[in-house]
Amino acid sequence: MVTNYRYNTLNQVAAQETPDGGASNFWYDRLGRLAVSQNARQNQGISIVIPNMTQSAGLHKWVS
């Protein structure tokens, strides 16, 4: 069983996928501190829309 991680340009964990199908996402502020996290349970049928979040809050997110 393998857990996969994706990293942003600052080498911070931006996403995590576990063997049980769980996926988590992580967002960071301009100082590199974890600002927001979302796990698979929190993401069930919910989409988060934060206009210009990465620009206005200086958050760094890995983009596929």
C-alpha positions as CSV (number, residue, x, y, z in Angstrom):
1,M,0.0,0.0,0.0
2,V,1.4,3.3,-1.1
3,T,0.5,6.9,-0.1
4,N,1.2,9.4,-2.9
5,Y,2.2,13.0,-2.2
6,R,2.3,16.0,-4.5
7,Y,4.4,19.0,-3.7
8,N,4.3,22.7,-4.6
9,T,7.2,24.7,-5.9
10,L,8.2,25.4,-2.3
11,N,8.5,21.6,-1.6
12,Q,5.5,21.7,0.7
13,V,2.9,18.9,0.6
14,A,0.0,20.2,-1.6
15,A,-2.0,16.9,-2.0
16,Q,-2.0,13.5,-0.5
17,E,-3.8,10.3,-1.8
18,T,-4.1,7.3,0.4
19,P,-4.7,3.6,-0.7
20,D,-8.2,3.7,0.8
21,G,-9.2,6.4,-1.7
22,G,-8.8,9.3,0.6
23,A,-7.5,12.5,-0.8
24,S,-6.4,15.6,1.1
25,N,-5.4,19.0,-0.2
26,F,-3.3,21.7,1.5
27,W,-2.9,25.4,1.0
28,Y,-0.2,27.7,2.5
29,D,0.0,31.4,3.2
30,R,2.8,33.8,2.0
31,L,5.0,32.8,4.9
32,G,4.8,29.1,4.1
33,R,2.5,28.3,6.9
34,L,-0.4,25.8,6.5
35,A,-3.5,28.0,6.0
36,V,-6.2,25.5,4.8
37,S,-6.5,21.8,4.6
38,Q,-9.3,19.6,3.3
39,N,-9.6,15.9,3.7
40,A,-11.7,13.4,1.6
41,R,-14.5,13.5,4.1
42,Q,-14.7,17.3,4.0
43,N,-14.6,17.2,0.2
44,Q,-17.7,14.9,-0.3
45,G,-19.8,16.7,-2.9
46,I,-18.5,20.1,-1.9
47,S,-16.6,22.4,-4.2
48,I,-14.6,25.3,-2.7
49,V,-14.4,28.4,-4.9
50,I,-12.2,31.1,-3.6
51,P,-11.7,33.7,-6.3
52,N,-8.1,34.8,-6.7
53,M,-7.2,33.1,-3.5
54,T,-3.6,32.3,-4.6
55,Q,-3.0,35.9,-5.7
56,S,-4.7,37.9,-3.0
57,A,-3.7,35.7,0.0
58,G,-0.3,34.6,-1.5
59,L,-1.2,31.0,-1.2
60,H,0.9,28.4,-3.0
61,K,-0.9,25.4,-4.5
62,W,0.5,22.7,-6.7
63,V,-1.4,22.7,-10.0
64,S,-1.7,19.7,-12.2
